[in-house]
Amino acid sequence: MSESTATKSRQPICHGIQETRQLLLEGHSTVAGHVEDVLGAIRGTDPELGAYVEVAEARALREAEAADRLLARLGPAAYRGRPLLGVTVSVKDLIQTEELPTRRGSLLPNRRSAADAPSVARLRAAGAIVVGKTTTSEYGWSASTVGRLGSPTRNPWALDRTAGGSSGGSAAAVAAGLCTASLGTDGAGSVRIPAAFCGVVGFKPSYGHIPYVPACAERLSHVGPLARSVADAAEMTAVLAGPDPRDPDSGRPPLTAPAPPGPLRVGWIEFPGTSGAVRDVTEGVLPVLASLGHRVDRIEVPFPDPYGALVDILAAADAHGTAPEDDPWCDEGRLAVVRYGRSLGAAAVARAEATRLALRTRLASVMERYDLLVMATVPIEAFAADAIAPPWAADPADLRWLAWSPASYPFNLTGQPALSLPVGLTPAGLPVGLQLVGRVGDDGLVLSAAGLLESALGLTLTPPGSTTEGRRPWLPGRSTTTS
């Protein structure tokens, strides 16, 4: 494994949300001091890591000082209505922000309003401090951060490997301790894939649970949090959830903490192409699930691969959003997808939508038998940092640029909640994520079950020398008992 970029800063800077709150209330830290430390860590490590495309230093410090004044005046009462007061967060460069530019990973001009998206506005209203914008591929087209704006984000666990994408900057920033949590987007796995590669939690809620503004015509894109624990992801989700009139698909009520689930019916799936290294880690979780009382059935993949439909829906939407005169400034890989989209007729798009409907119907039937589906989030280890995919899928002209992650995109097509939980390291020292998928609307169940599994595993993966706190990683064959 390559040397971690985080070796430059070994003192823990970022803690969980509850720990941050406790440290601030007990006077062990100030918000301004914490934000200064985070900004210093970004200056020291991000030139090599490439997680951020923009840092909001001046505004972050102003807001931190205001938060300190609020805490001095109100004490614990400052947290009423502000559950994220003093928590540092980053925002993916696809999500609109005021003051900070939103480039969407592209050389093309962004003509959208410079106002905060609803998700960003809700974080700020809850007291969070936005420290910067994180790297993405152009318009989030690939599950990498390779693009024309700059160098791709590197994996904090191994600098020669990808952080994944397209929320790769967010995942790397959280893993390396350059913020407490991050706001990402997921149209085909773009929160869960980098979460798995970087060893953090990534949650794609049910479609519409968190408003996505501007709304996307392909109806695949979800806003979701990345964090170092399920508890932090759940707390972020509770702040972010709820309807917004600018997204007509939004409308689920804010998440409330559900009662801990009892024994669950779990369908365990292994997708084709799963590597032995990934399998060894994920299979080691099976006895832990059994110890929690869950009934686990090994099942075949219960649906045909919908990849062709995904490609047609994505390509048609990208073609609709890209004028021919913009072609010279487009990412060459995305342009190949756009050109394919321009060749599609109405019948092809209708067939893709029919496939989506059939998949939703099929999985609704499967979920009558199971409370959760569980599988490796990504069947392979992180590939090279400067690639958009493993070699066999790396030529966009072949239209296989997302085919290597068959466990992620089906649940964008169905809108089901899906969470990637870090569950161990391969022999190469690279993180592996386990994906938990629930019924549409069962976001609370997914979060609760993931939280209990996280606790039973007793681990928080932390890159060597990072500025986060963590416990020792669990590896296949190792007892889950912590000392």
Secondary structure, DSSP 8 states (H G I E B T S, - for coil): ----GGGG--S--B--HHHHHHHHHTTS--HHHHHHHHHHHHHHHHHHH--EEEE-HHHHHHHHHHHHHHHHHHGGGGGTT-TTTT-EEEEETTS--SSS---TTSSS---S--S--HHHHHHHHTT-EEEEEE--SGGG-SSS---SSS---EETTEEEEE--SSSHHHHHHHHTTSSSEEEEEESSSTTHHHHHHHTSEEEE-STTSS--SS--TTS--EEEEEESSHHHHHHHHHHH-S-BTTBTT-------------S-EEEEE--TT--HHHHHHHHTTHHHHHHTT-EEEEE---S---HHHHHHHHHHHHHHT--GGGGGGS-HHHHHHHHHHHH--HHHHHHHHHHHHHHHHHHHHHTTT-SEEEEESSSS---BTT-SS-GGG--GGGT-TTTT-TTTTHHHHHT--EEEEEEEE-TTS-EEEEEEE--TT-HHHHHHHHHHHHHHHT-----TT-SB-------TTS-S---
